[in-house]
Amino acid sequence: MPTCNETNISRTIFLLEGFPGLEAVGPWISIPFCCMYVMSILGNGLILLVIKTRKTLHQPMYLFLCMLSVTDLGLSASTLPTVLSVFLFNTREIDIDLCLAQLFFIHTFSNIESAVLLAMAFDRFVAICHPLRYASILTSARIGNIGLATIIRACGLHIPTVLLLKRLPYSRIQPLSYSYCLHPDVMKVACADTTPNNFFGLFTVLSTLGLDSVLIILSYVMILKTVLNFTSWRERLKALNTCISHICVTLLFYIPLVSLTMIHRFMKNALPLSQILSTYLHLLLPPVLNPIVYSIKTKEIRKQITKVVQSYSTKRFQ
């Protein structure tokens, strides 16, 4: 527990941090971050535009992809203001209420993304293991209910997280470790016992990211078991090929998260830079690469994006 003086939560200011020792080159570091945010907005926006305007893509698989793109845009928007303010303008101060609001949105969108990846795994399970019942199981109404359930679950778990942090006393000025607010980072600078926060945070992680990852693995075990029963290698490869995009985006989301967890738990003497990079990879990389993966690996998405770009180019140069 940090030593604290003048604990008054209404006056608390948190100091965000970029890369330690590289403050002088912050504007240069901001360039790749700006490029990543632009790519995320353009890529996910294009995916949403294509699926919305092409009725042939109004199918469960692509509706779940829409949810993933909306979540990625929300995750990017949650980190963008403070990341750019720290690196581009060296503005590090953030009020506690703004910090807790950002923390809420970052963790909420992260958990929604995990739930959407689980829903997409269920979509692939139904499509491969029960193809004749696919349309009757994944109706538009049921997909809408799944989307609503993911939002309710994420918000329901993180509103108490914010309230538990809000009740804690803090010193007037507290330095944080990243250029955005995260639950463990804010919790460790509190001037009181954080045992309830620790237990509730662990419960939240296990009941969302932990449970989702286990169910995704179980879905693919069932898919693999079904695929191995196919008599033709061509049928097996065709079925597995429909899962490649989802496997890639799932690995993009979970590998940095697992790496960050391993560093925190088993490499306590690791360089702070490795922890910071793992956190940035977990929050910034999926929104950038997810649309690229689906554009490259999904034939229908690639074809429709090409049509949209060609149509726009034709109208512009007429």
N, C-alpha and C positions, 0 to 999 in steps of 0.2 A: 504494500500500500504506500503510495507516495506521501511525503510530508506536505501538508497543505496549510496555508495561512489565508485568512480573510475569505473563508469559504462562503460564497454568496452566489447561488446559481443564476440569479437574474443578471449578474454582472460578468458572468464567465465568458471569456473569449478563447477560442481554440486557435492555435497556430498550426497551419498545415505545412507539410514538408514535401519537397521534391526529391531529388537525388542528393544525398549529403555530399558536400564538397564541390558540387557542380552548379552552384547558384549563379555563378558568373556567366555560364553558357546556357542559362535557362531559355532565352529566346530561340536559340538554335535547337534545343531539345524540343521546343514546342512545335517545330515544323513537322516532324513525323507524326506527332499527336494530332495536329490539324489535318494532315493527310488521312489518318485513320478515321477520324470523325467524319470527314467528307465522304470517304469511301463507304462508311457504314450507312450514312444517310442516303446516299445515292443508290447503293446496292439494295438495301432493304426497301427503299421507296419504289425502286423499279420492280422488285418482286411483287409488291402490293399492287402496283398499277397494272402489271401484266395479268395477275390473277383476277383482279376486279373487272377488267375490261374484256377478258376472254372467257366466254361462257363454257368452253370446252374444259376449262381448268376448275370449274366449280364442283370439285370432287373432294372427298374427305382428306386425302393426302395433301392436296394443295390448300385446303382450308386450314389444316394444322400448320402448314408452312406460313400462311398468313399470320397466324397467332405467333409463330416464332419470330417473324420479321417485326411485328408490332412490339414484342417484348424486347428484341434487340435495340430497336429505336428508343424505347423507354430506358433501357440500361445505359445506352450512350448519352442520352439527354441528362441522366442523373449524375454522371461524372464530369461531363463536358465543362460546366461553368467554373468549377474550382480547379480542375486540371489546367485549363488555359489561363486562368487568373494567376495561378502559382508560377507556371513556367514562362508565360508571355509577359505578364505585368509585375511579377514578384509580389503579388498581393496575397498575403498568407492568412490574414485574420478572418475568422468566421464566427458569427454569433452562435451560441449554443442551440437556439431554436432552429436556425437554418441548418446547423450541423446534424441535429437529430432528424430533421425532415429529409435531408439528403441520405442519411443512414437508412431511414425507413424505405425510401424508394430504391436504393441500391440493393438492399437485401430482399425486398419484395419482388423486384423484377428478376433477380437471380433465382429465387425460388420458383417464380412463375415459369422461367425458362426450363428449369429442371422438370417441372410438371408437364410442360408442353413436349419435351423430349420423351417423357414416359408415354404420353398420349400418342405420339408418333410411332413409338415402338409397338404400342397396342394396335395401331392402324396396320402396321406391317404384319403383325401376328395374325390378325383377322384376315387380311388379304391373302396370306400364304396358307394358313392352316384351315380357314373356313371361307374359301372364295365364293361359294354359292350363297352364303349368308351375309356377305360383306355389305351390300346395299341396305339390307334390313337391319343390321346391327348399327352401322355408323350412319344414321340419318342426320339431317341438318339440325333437327331439334336436339338430338343427343350430343352432337358436336358442340352446339351452343351451351348446353348444360355442362359439358366438360370444361369449356373455357371459363364459364362462370365459377365453377367449383375451384379451379386453379387460383382465380383471383381471391375468392373468399378465404381459401386456405392460407394463402400467403399473407393477406392483410390481417386475418384473424390471429396469426402467430406473431406478426411483427408490431402490431399496435401495442400489445403488452410489453414487448421488448423496449420500445421507445419510452413507455410510461415508467418502466423499472429504471431506466437510465435517467429519466427526468427527475426522479425523486432523490437521486444521489447528490451529495454536495461536492462541489469542485472548487479548486482555487481560482482566483480571478483570471489568471492567464495560464493555459495549459498547452504544451506542445504535443502534437500528434506525429505519427510516423509516415503518413501518406498525404497525397494532395487531395484527398477526399476523406469523408468520415465513414468509419467502419465500426461495427459493434465491439469487437474485442479491443480495438485501439482506444475508443472512448471509455470503455469500462475500466481499463487498467490505470487511467489517470484520476479515477474517482477517489475521494477522500473518506471512504467508508467501506464497510464490509460488502463485497460484491458476490457473496456466495449464492444468493437467490438468482442473480443475473447469470452467473456461471451455469447453474443447473438448468435454468430455463433456456439459455443459449444452446446448451448441449442437447436438450430435448428438442428444440426447434431444428437443429441440424440433423439429428437422427431421424426425426419424423418427416423430414422433407427430402433433403439431398441424399441422406443415407438410405431411406426407404425407396426413393425413386430409383437410385442406382441399382439396388438389389432387384427390383421388379423389372428394370430394363434388361439386366443380365438374364433373369428367368425367362423373359419373353424371347430372347434370342436363343436360349437353350431349347425352348419349345419349337421355335422356327427351324433351328438346325436339325432337330429330331424329325420334324416333318419333311424337310428337304431331303434328308438322307434316305427317306422311304421312296422318293421318286426313282423311277427306273432309268430314266434318261439323264445323262450328264448335262445335256443341253437344257433340260427343264430345271435341273438343279442350279446351274449357272445363271439362268434367266431369273429365277426366283431370288437368288442371293444378290444379283445385280440391282434389284429394286431396293435393297437395304443399304447399299454402299454409302449413299449420301447421308442417310440418318446415322450410320455408324461413325462417319467422319465428324459430323457436327457434335455428336455425343462425346467423342474422344476430345475434341477441341474444348468442350466445356469442362469435362471432368479431370483430364490429365493435369492442367495447371492447378486445379483445386486440390487434387490429391497431393501434388508436389508441394503446395503451400502448407498443407496439413502435416506432411512428413517433416518439412523444415521446422515448423513450430514445435512439433512433438519430440523429434529425435535428433535435431541438429540445432540445439539452442545456442551454440557458439558460431553458427554460420554467419557469414557476412550479412549485414542488414540489406545490402544491395540485392542479394539473391532473394530475400523475402519480398522486397519491393517489386522486383521484376516479376516474380511469380504472381503477385497480386494484380499487377497491370495486365499480365497475359490472361489471367482469369476473367477480368472485367472488360478488357478492350478487344481482345483477339476474336472471340466468337462473333460479335456483331459485325466485324469486318469480313471475316472469312466465310461465315455461313451462307450469305447470298452467292459468293463465288463458287463454293462447293456445289450448291444446288444448280447454279447456272451451267456448270461444267458437266456434272454427272447426270442431270435430269434432262432427257431429250426434249420433252414437251416444253419445259421452262426455257431451255436454250432456243428452241425454235420460235417461241412466242416473243422472247426478248429481241431476237433478230428482226422479227416483223415490226415490232414497235419502233425500234431504232431506225429501220429503213423507212417506215412511214413518216417518222418525225423529220428525217433527213430530206425526204422528197418534198414535204410541205415547206421546209425552211428554204430550200434552194429553187423553188418554183418562182 
